[in-house]
Amino acid sequence: MTWAALCRLADLPDPGSRGFEVDGIEGFLVRRDGIVRGYRDRCPHTGVPLAWSPDLYLDCDGEFIQCALHGALFLIDSGECVYGPCVGQALEPLPIRVEDGVVLLERAAGVADQP
């Protein structure tokens, strides 16, 4: 199993969010209370990206992930939609870990490291 470096943990605010694209996967990171989670950047209702603008995935209070298209709200801890047209559906989680102050994404099998 190989891992791709996404960013330094120190560069991800708490609370905060940041988008990324690795190996054709468009995703985003969310950090709150010291915990980092990763999700695919697709609304389960429409399939569109969620961000209001680059790296802005959270509502104004930093309590929920919010879809820019229709305002759906998702729990940061689980990705479950709790408000909007896709209540009960969830964002697709991505395998993320933090090691030595770097946020990493598990790479798909057979994908070569990029320079």
Short mmCIF file of the C-alpha atoms (twelve columns), coordinates in Angstrom:
data_MODEL
# 
_entry.id   MODEL 
# 
loop_
_atom_site.group_PDB 
_atom_site.id 
_atom_site.type_symbol 
_atom_site.label_atom_id 
_atom_site.label_alt_id 
_atom_site.label_comp_id 
_atom_site.label_asym_id 
_atom_site.label_seq_id 
_atom_site.Cartn_x 
_atom_site.Cartn_y 
_atom_site.Cartn_z 
_atom_site.pdbx_PDB_model_num 
ATOM 1   C CA . MET A 1   0.000   0.000  0.000   1 
ATOM 2   C CA . THR A 2   1.365   3.422  -0.920  1 
ATOM 3   C CA . TRP A 3   0.330   6.861  0.245   1 
ATOM 4   C CA . ALA A 4   0.290   10.266 -1.496  1 
ATOM 5   C CA . ALA A 5   1.179   13.385 0.484   1 
ATOM 6   C CA . LEU A 6   -1.613  15.969 0.309   1 
ATOM 7   C CA . CYS A 7   -0.426  18.756 2.592   1 
ATOM 8   C CA . ARG A 8   1.291   19.502 5.862   1 
ATOM 9   C CA . LEU A 9   -1.056  19.277 8.820   1 
ATOM 10  C CA . ALA A 10  0.124   22.751 9.889   1 
ATOM 11  C CA . ASP A 11  -1.232  24.136 6.579   1 
ATOM 12  C CA . LEU A 12  -4.770  22.870 7.279   1 
ATOM 13  C CA . PRO A 13  -6.637  25.198 9.680   1 
ATOM 14  C CA . ASP A 14  -8.662  23.790 12.562  1 
ATOM 15  C CA . PRO A 15  -11.507 24.060 11.768  1 
ATOM 16  C CA . GLY A 16  -10.823 24.220 8.072   1 
ATOM 17  C CA . SER A 17  -10.939 22.500 4.725   1 
ATOM 18  C CA . ARG A 18  -8.823  22.086 1.624   1 
ATOM 19  C CA . GLY A 19  -9.440  20.529 -1.780  1 
ATOM 20  C CA . PHE A 20  -7.064  18.251 -3.683  1 
ATOM 21  C CA . GLU A 21  -6.740  16.172 -6.832  1 
ATOM 22  C CA . VAL A 22  -4.546  13.049 -6.823  1 
ATOM 23  C CA . ASP A 23  -4.550  10.157 -9.282  1 
ATOM 24  C CA . GLY A 24  -7.790  11.442 -10.834 1 
ATOM 25  C CA . ILE A 25  -9.521  11.617 -7.450  1 
ATOM 26  C CA . GLU A 26  -11.012 15.008 -6.632  1 
ATOM 27  C CA . GLY A 27  -11.447 15.229 -2.903  1 
ATOM 28  C CA . PHE A 28  -11.195 17.464 0.103   1 
ATOM 29  C CA . LEU A 29  -9.899  17.378 3.639   1 
ATOM 30  C CA . VAL A 30  -11.734 18.671 6.698   1 
ATOM 31  C CA . ARG A 31  -10.041 19.283 10.020  1 
ATOM 32  C CA . ARG A 32  -11.914 19.892 13.239  1 
ATOM 33  C CA . ASP A 33  -10.839 19.345 16.846  1 
ATOM 34  C CA . GLY A 34  -7.505  17.982 15.645  1 
ATOM 35  C CA . ILE A 35  -9.044  15.198 13.527  1 
ATOM 36  C CA . VAL A 36  -8.647  15.139 9.729   1 
ATOM 37  C CA . ARG A 37  -11.147 13.435 7.453   1 
ATOM 38  C CA . GLY A 38  -11.185 13.090 3.690   1 
ATOM 39  C CA . TYR A 39  -14.122 12.863 1.297   1 
ATOM 40  C CA . ARG A 40  -14.633 12.668 -2.445  1 
ATOM 41  C CA . ASP A 41  -15.659 16.103 -3.729  1 
ATOM 42  C CA . ARG A 42  -19.085 15.091 -5.052  1 
ATOM 43  C CA . CYS A 43  -22.534 15.846 -3.703  1 
ATOM 44  C CA . PRO A 44  -24.526 12.597 -3.391  1 
ATOM 45  C CA . HIS A 45  -27.614 14.439 -4.699  1 
ATOM 46  C CA . THR A 46  -26.262 15.911 -7.952  1 
ATOM 47  C CA . GLY A 47  -22.660 14.733 -8.288  1 
ATOM 48  C CA . VAL A 48  -21.317 18.309 -8.474  1 
ATOM 49  C CA . PRO A 49  -18.324 19.557 -6.472  1 
ATOM 50  C CA . LEU A 50  -19.264 20.946 -3.046  1 
ATOM 51  C CA . ALA A 51  -16.977 23.955 -2.522  1 
ATOM 52  C CA . TRP A 52  -18.210 27.547 -2.530  1 
ATOM 53  C CA . SER A 53  -14.801 28.563 -3.854  1 
ATOM 54  C CA . PRO A 54  -11.403 26.849 -3.705  1 
ATOM 55  C CA . ASP A 55  -10.901 25.174 -0.319  1 
ATOM 56  C CA . LEU A 56  -14.192 26.464 1.164   1 
ATOM 57  C CA . TYR A 57  -16.259 23.395 2.041   1 
ATOM 58  C CA . LEU A 58  -17.556 24.364 5.487   1 
ATOM 59  C CA . ASP A 59  -20.521 26.491 6.501   1 
ATOM 60  C CA . CYS A 60  -19.778 29.911 7.998   1 
ATOM 61  C CA . ASP A 61  -19.648 28.481 11.548  1 
ATOM 62  C CA . GLY A 62  -17.290 25.624 10.621  1 
ATOM 63  C CA . GLU A 63  -19.809 23.103 11.976  1 
ATOM 64  C CA . PHE A 64  -20.934 21.358 8.779   1 
ATOM 65  C CA . ILE A 65  -19.734 20.579 5.275   1 
ATOM 66  C CA . GLN A 66  -22.055 22.532 2.979   1 
ATOM 67  C CA . CYS A 67  -22.919 22.009 -0.681  1 
ATOM 68  C CA . ALA A 68  -22.629 25.274 -2.603  1 
ATOM 69  C CA . LEU A 69  -25.302 24.248 -5.121  1 
ATOM 70  C CA . HIS A 70  -28.276 23.647 -2.833  1 
ATOM 71  C CA . GLY A 71  -27.088 24.214 0.733   1 
ATOM 72  C CA . ALA A 72  -27.210 20.608 1.910   1 
ATOM 73  C CA . LEU A 73  -25.397 20.139 5.227   1 
ATOM 74  C CA . PHE A 74  -23.222 17.127 6.024   1 
ATOM 75  C CA . LEU A 75  -21.772 16.004 9.364   1 
ATOM 76  C CA . ILE A 76  -18.006 16.444 9.382   1 
ATOM 77  C CA . ASP A 77  -17.427 13.224 11.348  1 
ATOM 78  C CA . SER A 78  -19.404 10.883 9.077   1 
ATOM 79  C CA . GLY A 79  -20.308 12.759 5.886   1 
ATOM 80  C CA . GLU A 80  -24.001 12.035 6.492   1 
ATOM 81  C CA . CYS A 81  -26.427 14.594 5.072   1 
ATOM 82  C CA . VAL A 82  -28.619 16.070 7.823   1 
ATOM 83  C CA . TYR A 83  -30.278 18.890 5.868   1 
ATOM 84  C CA . GLY A 84  -31.259 19.322 2.225   1 
ATOM 85  C CA . PRO A 85  -32.470 17.165 -0.653  1 
ATOM 86  C CA . CYS A 86  -30.154 14.251 0.116   1 
ATOM 87  C CA . VAL A 87  -30.931 13.696 3.833   1 
ATOM 88  C CA . GLY A 88  -29.814 10.224 4.848   1 
ATOM 89  C CA . GLN A 89  -27.258 9.924  2.048   1 
ATOM 90  C CA . ALA A 90  -23.565 10.470 2.724   1 
ATOM 91  C CA . LEU A 91  -20.369 11.739 1.183   1 
ATOM 92  C CA . GLU A 92  -17.892 9.083  0.056   1 
ATOM 93  C CA . PRO A 93  -15.057 8.835  2.600   1 
ATOM 94  C CA . LEU A 94  -11.458 8.536  1.448   1 
ATOM 95  C CA . PRO A 95  -8.630  6.688  3.255   1 
ATOM 96  C CA . ILE A 96  -6.662  9.451  4.999   1 
ATOM 97  C CA . ARG A 97  -4.015  9.333  7.685   1 
ATOM 98  C CA . VAL A 98  -1.597  11.775 9.294   1 
ATOM 99  C CA . GLU A 99  2.023   10.757 9.719   1 
ATOM 100 C CA . ASP A 100 4.943   12.933 10.824  1 
ATOM 101 C CA . GLY A 101 2.836   16.070 10.383  1 
ATOM 102 C CA . VAL A 102 1.808   15.238 6.801   1 
ATOM 103 C CA . VAL A 103 -1.711  14.373 5.635   1 
ATOM 104 C CA . LEU A 104 -1.661  11.313 3.363   1 
ATOM 105 C CA . LEU A 105 -4.152  9.666  0.992   1 
ATOM 106 C CA . GLU A 106 -3.984  5.938  0.276   1 
ATOM 107 C CA . ARG A 107 -3.156  5.496  -3.417  1 
ATOM 108 C CA . ALA A 108 -5.000  3.088  -5.654  1 
ATOM 109 C CA . ALA A 109 -3.188  -0.182 -6.335  1 
ATOM 110 C CA . GLY A 110 -0.980  0.007  -9.411  1 
ATOM 111 C CA . VAL A 111 -0.707  3.817  -9.507  1 
ATOM 112 C CA . ALA A 112 2.898   4.914  -9.803  1 
ATOM 113 C CA . ASP A 113 4.292   7.676  -7.615  1 
ATOM 114 C CA . GLN A 114 4.300   11.041 -9.329  1 
ATOM 115 C CA . PRO A 115 7.382   13.279 -9.130  1 
# 
